[in-house]
């Protein structure tokens, strides 16, 4: 069996954020046709205990500990950011470099003749010089420079805006050069593909492959008899678009809703102190990290995705489709997904659209059932992991022309 060296940012277990879910399903699909050797970081030593969870899908796994989150505070970010100004790499790339990990990659390549090197996430292209003469695939979970471009457009703090512009320019240059060094690129949507083409990347090397998920459990959506409609915001709070999105929702939408009718659950790791302050144990609950998000998916009536920054595809929406929880999202939140508005999902791009959509669904709960079933059918047709092994194999084989 041919072999693949799979290099990614974080060990994809537990499956507690969108990036890990996508990466785990990618490795699982590759393992159907290849031997997969995994190399990645873990944020803390304790996370090494999860290596055993990869044994069924990866031939081998090697990790080193490196704190990639550091802190959600602007003070700590600024300290790390200033250090990156003296590096050729942008801040969001520089923090992923490690001499120790580089040595592991070099040793792997010397000991085994890999057919392919699969780079999962742009930051791991910080090791691109090592992969010469190999068939290299880059899996672009996002268009990274677009995230910072949208950050600049929405950020009000002038200092953050300036820092964001510097990062955007460096990141755009790095992203363009990185893609020129690989054989094939996986992007999640036609919108992302168009963004890469605007950077001058040949369409021959670009492959649109949406996120696919392996859902074995049969989920059923049930209308709750509670007096309050339970809203779910799901996502890691160390990712800026999630921070920005929930803060907007709290300031622009939540304060205008009748609290007698709604409860909100903010579920995700690493919430900042500002986000923790929303918790009142009455109608707003900030959980932080949870072992199993299904408890909240089954408890809640509607998933909200108020994102105004980002690119790629939102795993949380695909997961909601699969698990039959109706979604209200901004257009940017649903960008790149296959859907019909008001059939599979409800789009709302400003405060009044969000409020009106929530009130409409609260007053007409039968619509929630219809959206739930339609979205799940969409998932089965477009995002089921059953089709992923063959799709990946075709892309891999394109490396050889």
C-alpha angles and dihedrals in degrees: 000000000000117000135230128199104214114199117186140162102244135016101264096233141123093036094233103134139035096255093053092047092053093045094048092051091047092054091045090053094046090051089065090070107016145039105251123206110191127209122180149130130263120207095221134017091245090067090068087081087075093065089093089063089065095052094093094055107026124061089214137354129203125181140172127201118250126153103234097167098052096168141330090227119109090225094062092040090054092052092053092041093056089053090054091056087074092053129082087230127075118252094255090055102034094064091062095062118104129166088212094055091044090056091051092052092048092049091050093051092048094050099043134039102226119199091208141014112212114200110198111198125010097257091069088065083081082091095050096121089066095058100065117142092018132113099251126193120190117203108205107200088182141003091254098196091052090058090058093042089056090044090057091049094052103033116102099186106095094210093051089045092055093046089048091052092052090049091047093055094047093043094048090053093047093047093051094048092044093055091049089059098057134074100225135014127204116209127179103227146013088253090059091046090054091050090054092047088054087058088058098259114150115249088223090073096043120093124183109218117161123213112279124199134197107225114175100166119087107232124200125196114220127186108241121231093214118118091234128067108230116220124199127206107186127187148089110285092210087075109086097218089059092049091048093046099051092044090053091048093050094048100038106028114016095054090056097050124095102251090206086073105041146052124188128208116195104196123183145092128276102019112185122238089258091057093043088058090067089068112101101156088232110076102342121059122184105193103178114204117000127188095222124025091189090082089064096038089057093042096051132072103206135024114216123205107182097171124156098167128054145060137219116054131311110242087194090065094047089047089050090051089051094046095043102242113140117241135217109192143162117250090253090051090055095038114139095015127121109240148124114237114242090011105062098009141001117240119211121171103176140031097269093049090051093048094045092048093050092048092047092052092044091054095041105038092168086074089062090060093049093049091047093055095042093049091050091053088051089054093051091051100043114017109033114128090226090089098043103088094058094043092052093047092055091052093047092051091053087071088076093053 
